[in-house]
Amino acid sequence: MKTIIICGGIAGLCVAYHLSKKTGIDVTLFESETIGQATSNKAAGMITPASEVHLGDDQLMAAFAAARDLYDDFVGE
């Protein structure tokens, strides 16, 4: 199986890496700028999970907190 990922920012790079490593899928990444830059260089993701959640949105907050708890292992890998 082959996959194309368009945009080589942080998200695209992470998806490409994990798809290739965990599933063996042949990944081709397209980026018009410098790999790992462009929007990643400007947006840089959210600062804290709570900054993106509206009061009372407990399910979304729980999902963000769970993702935050996986971060150290993700970076270590």
C-alpha angles and dihedrals in degrees: 000000000000129000134191121209117194115207122036101212123124094287094047093046092049093048092047093048096048095042090053097042100041100036106021091234113159104243127196115192123202122197126166094199133038113314112258094015132079109072093002088061091053107032098033092184127269121323096218132001091241093058091070099044128087118224110277097021093121097160093055092045090051091051092049092047091050090051090049090053090055094050100091093052090045093053092043091055 
